[in-house]
Amino acid sequence: MTEPRLLPYPQDEHDAPDDLNDLGLQADLSMLGRSTLDRRRVLALGAVGAISLLTGRSAFAQTARATGAACSVMPRETAGPFPGDGSQGTNLNVRDDKGVVRRDLRRSLKTGNAAVGVPLTLKMKLVNVSGSCAPLSGYAVYAWHCDAQGNYSMYSQGIVNEDYLRGIQVSGTDGTVTFTTIFPGCYPGRWPHVHFEVYPNLSGATTSGAGANVLTSQLAFPEKACRDVYADPRYGGSLGNLGRLSLTRDGIFRDSYQLQTATMSGSAKSGYTANITVGLAR
């Protein structure tokens, strides 16, 4: 499995909340090394973040208790080192590219080459936790993830000129966005996941540079589906990498995986559908 291309990132700004989505790998590793509480202190913003700092309790846990079981605020996470969202420079920005607003993420906009793997339909429902879990329409979601070999388009050796497995969709009246893609691989040190950013409208999502998103987070996949998919030889070392991990030990998901793990239907043979509710306090 080819290691993704790394870029030079700032050395000493890991704790600056406004820069969390711009620092790439070093910020990601810094977050993984923090305690659960400390990570939430850094990532939580606004009034909820202030409460977390003052009381020493998880902002995520407080919000979940306050809103009940119907829906809860999706935890905020680092964008990771390979966002391609303009935060690392205009040469690493797919959000303002023609054709990026699309349902099917499998083909590269630049080359027409396609990523191969087990088919995955990803459905994300955006709801307003502050408004009785009502669906949020007109919001834009930028989603991206690695390929079957654990590599990221635009960054990894051999696929720097590709931009597949990245795209934007706008939520409908039911609050749902749907992407057609492939099941992501598992690379060393991280549970299989999809990154995403939520913007209040399509204009914000497709504006050049680092836009003002309202949420940056990640979603996870259940272990059984991962194991079934990784029996496919196209996924290389993913099964072995998965065997050395767990959701409860993953540095991103360990404290809130119940909210961040998609529910699955389908099979590795026919393809999977993943559903997840993304709660926002609007």
N, C-alpha and C positions, 0 to 999 in steps of 0.2 A: 504494500500500500504506500503510495507516494506521499511524502510529507508535504502539507500545504506550504506555499511560499510565504515567508514571514516578512513583515515590513518593520522599519524602525519606528518605535513608539516612544512617547515621553516616559521618562524614568521616575518622576516624582510627583505625579498628579493623580494618583489612584483614588484619593479621597475627595476629589472635587465633583460634587453631584452633577453639575451642569455638563461635565465632560465625560460622564460614564459611558456614553454610547460611542465615544470617539477614540478611545484609547486602545482598542483592539486586544491583542493577545495578552499583554502585560496586565491590563485591567481585568481580563477574564481570569487569569491565574491569581491575581490579587484577591478577587472575590472568592475563588475556590479555597484559598487559604484562610479566609476569615471564619470566625464562628458564625453560627446561624444568626444570632442576635445582631452581631456587628454588621453582617452583610445586609440585614434588613434595615439597620440604621442608615447605612450609606444609600441604599436604593430607594427607600421610602421618601416621598416628597410631600410638600404641602402640610396641611393640618394633621393628616394621619401620621406623617413622618415625625412631626413635632411631638405628638403624643407618644410615639414609640421611643424617642430620645429621652423624654421626661420620665416615663414610667418604667423603661427597661423591658417592655413587653413587645412582642411581634405585632407590627401594624397589620399584617395579614391575619393573625389570629383574632385581633380585636374586631376587624371588619367582618370576618366570618361570623363571629358570635353576634355582632350587632344586626346582621342582615338575615340570620337564620339559615336554614338548610336549602332554601329555594335557589339562591345564587349568591356567590361571594365574589369579591374583587379578585381578579387574576393577579397573582404576585408579579411585581416588576423584576426583571432580570437584565443582566448585561447583554448587549447585542452580540458579544463575541468578537473574534478577530477578523471575520470575513463577511461583513454586512453588505458591502457593495451599494451602500445607500447615500454615498456622497460625503459621509463624515470623515473619510480619509483622503479626500481630494476629488476633484471633478473627473479624474481619469478612472476612478473606482466608484462610479455612480450609474446604476442601471435604471433608477427610478424615473429619470427624465428621457429615457430612450423610447423611440417610437415603437409601439407594439407591446410595451411592458404591461399595459392593462389587458390582462388575458386570463382565461381560465386554465388553459393547458400549458403547464410549465416545462414540458419535457423536451422541447426543441429550442435550440439556441437562436436568438434573434439575429445574431451576427453571422453565423455560419450555416444555419439550417441543420446542423448535426443534432442528434437526439440522444438523451441520456436513457440508458436501458435499465430495467429492473422490474420488480413485481409492481403492477399497477396499484395506485393509491388514489382514492378520492377523499379529499380533506374538506370537511364541512365545519366551519367555525361560526357559532352564533353569538353575536354581540348583544349584550343586554345591559340595561341600566340598573345597577344595584340600588341606586338612590331613588329609583322610580318604580318600585314593585316588580323589578326584573323585566320591565317592558323591553321589547326589541329595539335596537338602535339602527335605524336605516340611514343610508347616505354616508356611512363611515367607510374609510378605505383601509384595507389591510395589505401590507407588503410582506410577503412570506418568502423564505429562502431556506435551503438545506443542502446537505452534501449529497453526492451521488452514491451508487452502490458500493464503490470502493472507498468511501469516506473522504473524498476530495471535493473541494468547493470550486465551482466555476469562477472565473475572473482572478483567482488566486493560486491555485495548485498547479504544480508543474505539469505541463502537457495540455492543460485546459484553461490557460490564462486568457485565450481568445474566445472562449465560450461564455455564454451568460444564461445557460439553461438552469432550471430549478430555482428560478427567481421570477416573481410576478406580483401584480396588484389586482385586487378585485374590490368592488364596492358592495356594501351590504344592501340587500333588498328590504322590502317592507317587513319581512319576518326577521330581519337582523342577521341573515346568514350570508356568508361568502363561501364559495365552493371552488376548490382547485383540483385539477387533474394532474397528477404527478407520479412519481415512483416512491416506493418505500425507501427511506434513507438508510445508508449503511451505518455500521458502528465502528468508529475509530478509537484507538487507545485512549482511555481516561475519561470518556464521556458516554452517558447513556444515550441511546438513539433519540433524536430530537429534531424539531423544526423551530427555527427562529421566526419571529414576526414582530412587526411594528403596526400600531393602529393610529390612523390619522383622522381628524374630524371631518375631512372631506377629500375628494379626489384631487383637488387643486393642491392641497398641502402635501399629498402623497407623491405627486409628480413634479414638484418644484425642485429645481436644481439645487444641490447642496444638502446640508443637513436640515431637514424640515422639522417643524414643531409637532412631533407625534405626541399622543396622549398616553401611550403605553408601549413599552418594549418588553417582550417576554419570550418564553419558549414553551413548547408543549412536548410531552413525552409519549411513548408507546408502551403498551403492556408487554410483559416479558414473553408470554406465549406466542403472540403474533410475531415478535422479533425472532424467536427461535425458529418458528415455521418458515419465515421468509429467508433466514440466513442459511437454511439448508440448501438454498439455491446456489449453485457454484458461481454465479455472477457476483456474489457478495464476498468473495475472497475470504479474508481473515475476520469478517464481522462476527461469526459465531464464536470464535476463540476470544475475541475482544470482549464480547458480551458476557462470557463466562467469568470474567475477572471483575465484573461490575454488578451493581444492584441499584435500584432506585433509592433505597434508604441510605446509600453511601455516596451517591452522586452529589458533587459539590453544589450543583444548582437546584436539583429537585428534592433533596433529602428532607427539607423542612416543609414542603407544600405539594408533594407529588400528587396528593389526592385531588387537588384542584387542577393540576396541569397534565394529567394523564388522559388521553383520549379513550373513548369507548369504541370498540371495533366490531365490525361485522364483515363477513366474507371469508376468504381463504387465500393462502399463498398461491394456490393454483389459479383461481379465478380473479384474484385481486381483492383488496380490502377497501372498506369505507371507514374512515375515522371521524368521529363526531366529538366536538368539545365546545363547552360554553365559556365565553370570555366575558367576565363581569367587569364593567367599568362604573365608577362612581361619577355620574354626570348630573 
